[in-house]
Amino acid sequence: MDRLSLYLDPQIRDWVLFPITLVMILVGVLRHYVVVLLQSPPKKLSRAATREQRALTRSQILRATSANSPIPPSFYKAISQNLSEAFKAGTYLKDGPPKGDAPPSAPNPLSDPAAMDGMMAGMKTQMVMMVPQMVIMGWINFFFQGFVLIKLPFPLTLGFKSMLQRGIDTPDMDVRWVSSLSWYFLNFFGLNGLYRLILGGDNSADASRDMTASPFAAMGNTQPGQPQDFNKLFKAERDNLEFAEGLYSWVGENMETKILRKYGKLPYDSK
């Protein structure tokens, strides 16, 4: 039997197809600006935490330039030993040196305000994504359930029937017809290109991307505010400083000979 031919009322296009598409675009743009407003600026680190991080950075720069160091040998050795002793004693730890022989406890992410702020920001983003989509889906199911909105202009296999005709159980309908609920899902996953064109690449309007993200993902990623065990980092850096001392070479060594050779006052084979 030939498949049934359908003729859609133009009012379905004007009062169902266009409104659903327009509402989803406007909700995505609104969601982007709501997420921007909900984002809080990063909190400033305390003076002790900044000192802790800067000490580690200073040590890394010192050993990174050890092969061609601009620091004279006496000063380099004094700085390296001073940092090694401070790392061993825990002088730069923001909570102070470890007390007694008890091993220091690992930092708890749940007790860190920055990690908690990141988790709360993820939960807010999830709520901003979920609530509008639940409202739109309920609106479509209540007012437009069973509507056929559009016919795609290209042929498709029967495998797409369940995806394009959700809410309509008619085995004789052509696969190219799209129901109202399926049109919602097509817009849900297909409007990201339009959002990038309107709002830029780094936007928060794509709900399909946020749907797969976890509000606790901010705690697992490496972020500036994430708590780190600086006691272990200082111990590892202390070993790296000792290794860098063996690679140390002062860039100013025999500088007068290098200058004389550069301007032709000495032959290059002379010592």
C-alpha positions in Angstrom: 0.0 0.0 0.0 1.3 3.5 -0.9 2.2 5.7 2.0 -0.4 8.3 3.0 0.0 11.8 1.7 -0.4 14.6 4.2 -1.1 18.3 3.7 -0.3 20.5 6.6 -2.4 23.5 7.6 -0.2 26.7 7.2 -1.4 27.7 10.7 0.6 24.8 12.1 3.7 26.4 10.7 2.8 29.8 12.0 1.5 28.9 15.4 3.4 25.7 16.3 6.6 25.3 14.3 7.9 28.9 14.4 6.9 29.5 18.1 8.7 26.3 19.3 11.9 27.3 17.4 11.7 30.9 18.5 11.1 30.0 22.2 14.0 27.6 22.2 16.4 30.2 20.7 15.3 32.9 23.1 15.6 30.5 26.1 19.1 29.6 25.1 20.1 33.2 24.8 18.5 34.0 28.2 20.2 31.0 29.7 23.6 32.3 28.6 23.1 35.7 30.2 21.7 34.1 33.4 24.8 31.9 33.7 27.0 34.9 33.2 25.2 36.8 36.0 25.4 33.8 38.3 29.2 33.4 37.9 31.0 34.9 40.8 34.5 36.4 40.5 37.3 34.2 41.9 38.2 34.9 45.5 41.6 36.3 46.3 44.1 34.1 48.0 45.3 34.9 51.4 48.8 36.3 52.0 50.0 32.9 53.4 48.6 31.0 50.4 50.2 33.4 48.0 53.5 33.1 49.8 53.2 29.3 49.6 52.7 29.3 45.8 55.3 32.0 45.1 58.0 30.0 47.0 57.3 27.0 44.8 57.4 29.1 41.7 60.6 30.8 42.7 62.3 27.4 43.2 61.0 26.2 39.8 62.5 29.2 38.1 65.8 28.8 39.9 66.3 25.2 38.8 64.9 25.8 35.3 67.6 28.4 34.6 70.4 26.4 36.4 72.1 25.3 33.1 72.7 28.9 32.1 72.0 30.8 35.3 72.5 34.6 35.5 73.2 34.2 39.3 76.8 34.0 40.4 77.8 30.7 42.1 78.0 31.9 45.6 74.5 33.5 45.5 73.0 30.6 43.6 74.2 28.1 46.2 73.0 30.3 49.1 69.5 30.7 47.5 69.2 27.0 46.7 70.2 25.9 50.2 67.9 28.5 51.8 65.0 27.2 49.8 65.9 23.6 50.6 66.0 24.2 54.3 62.8 26.2 54.2 61.0 23.4 52.3 62.3 20.8 54.8 61.2 22.8 57.8 57.8 23.8 56.2 58.5 27.5 56.6 56.4 28.5 53.6 53.4 26.3 54.4 50.3 28.5 54.9 49.2 26.4 57.9 52.7 26.6 59.4 55.3 23.8 59.9 53.8 20.3 60.6 53.6 19.7 64.4 55.4 16.7 65.8 56.1 13.5 64.0 52.5 13.0 62.9 52.1 13.0 59.1 50.2 16.0 57.8 46.6 15.2 56.8 45.6 15.5 53.1 43.6 18.6 52.2 39.9 18.1 52.1 38.3 19.6 49.0 34.9 19.9 50.8 36.5 22.2 53.4 38.0 24.5 50.8 35.8 27.5 50.0 37.1 27.7 46.4 36.2 24.1 45.7 32.8 24.5 47.3 32.2 27.6 45.2 33.1 25.6 42.0 30.7 22.9 43.0 27.9 25.4 43.7 28.5 27.1 40.4 28.2 23.8 38.6 24.9 23.0 40.4 23.5 26.5 39.5 24.4 25.9 35.8 22.7 22.5 35.9 19.5 24.1 37.4 19.5 26.9 34.8 19.7 24.2 32.1 17.2 21.7 33.5 14.3 24.0 34.6 13.7 25.7 31.3 14.0 22.5 29.3 11.5 20.8 31.6 9.1 23.7 31.2 9.4 23.7 27.4 8.9 20.0 27.2 5.8 20.1 29.4 4.5 23.0 27.3 5.0 21.0 24.0 3.5 17.8 25.5 0.5 19.7 26.8 -0.4 21.9 23.9 1.1 20.2 20.8 1.2 16.5 21.5 0.7 14.5 18.4 1.2 17.4 16.0 3.1 16.9 12.7 5.1 20.0 12.0 7.3 19.6 9.0 8.5 17.3 6.3 12.2 17.0 5.7 13.3 17.6 2.0 15.6 14.5 1.8 15.0 10.8 2.0 15.7 8.8 5.2 15.7 5.2 6.2 13.2 3.6 8.5 15.8 3.7 11.3 15.1 7.4 11.8 11.3 6.9 12.3 11.5 6.4 16.1 13.7 9.5 16.4 11.7 11.8 14.1 8.1 10.8 15.0 8.1 10.6 18.8 4.6 10.7 20.2 3.0 9.5 16.9 2.4 5.7 16.5 1.6 5.5 12.8 3.5 2.8 10.9 2.3 4.1 7.5 3.6 7.6 7.8 6.6 8.7 5.8 9.8 8.8 7.8 10.5 12.4 6.7 7.6 13.8 8.7 8.7 15.3 12.1 6.5 15.4 15.2 6.4 18.3 17.6 8.4 16.5 20.3 11.0 15.3 17.8 11.3 18.9 16.6 12.0 19.9 20.1 14.9 17.4 20.4 16.3 18.5 17.0 16.4 22.1 18.1 17.8 21.0 21.5 20.8 19.4 19.9 21.1 21.4 16.7 21.0 25.1 17.7 24.6 25.2 19.0 25.9 26.6 15.7 23.3 29.4 15.8 24.3 30.1 19.5 28.0 30.3 18.5 27.1 32.8 15.7 25.0 35.0 18.0 26.9 34.7 21.3 30.4 33.6 20.3 32.2 30.3 20.8 32.5 30.5 24.5 28.8 30.6 25.4 26.5 28.9 28.0 23.5 28.6 25.8 24.2 25.0 24.6 22.1 22.9 27.0 23.2 19.6 25.5 26.8 20.3 26.5 25.8 21.1 30.1 23.5 18.1 30.3 26.5 15.7 30.2 28.5 17.7 32.7 28.5 17.0 36.4 28.2 19.8 39.0 31.0 18.0 40.9 33.4 18.2 37.9 34.9 21.4 39.1 36.2 19.6 42.1 38.1 17.1 40.0 39.7 19.5 37.6 42.9 21.2 38.3 42.1 24.8 39.1 44.0 27.6 40.7 41.7 27.5 43.8 41.9 23.7 44.2 43.6 22.6 47.4 47.0 21.0 46.9 49.3 19.1 49.2 52.2 21.6 49.2 54.0 19.6 51.8 54.6 16.8 49.3 55.3 19.4 46.5 58.0 21.0 48.7 59.6 17.7 49.4 59.8 16.9 45.7 61.0 20.3 44.8 63.8 20.0 47.4 65.1 16.9 45.6 64.9 18.7 42.3 66.9 21.6 43.7 69.7 19.2 44.8 69.7 17.7 41.3 69.8 21.1 39.6 72.9 22.1 41.6 74.8 19.4 39.7 73.7 21.0 36.4 74.5 24.6 37.5 76.6 26.7 35.1 77.0 30.4 35.5 76.4 32.3 32.3 79.0 34.9 33.3 81.9 32.5 33.6 84.9 33.6 31.5 82.8 36.5 30.3 85.9 38.7 29.6 87.3 36.0 27.3 84.1 35.7 25.5 83.9 39.4 24.9 87.5 39.6 23.6 86.8 36.8 21.2 83.6 38.4 20.0 85.4 41.6 19.0 88.4 39.8 17.6 90.9 40.6 20.3 91.6 37.0 20.9 91.6 34.0 18.5 88.9 31.5 19.0 91.3 28.7 19.7 93.0 30.4 22.6 92.0 29.6 26.2 
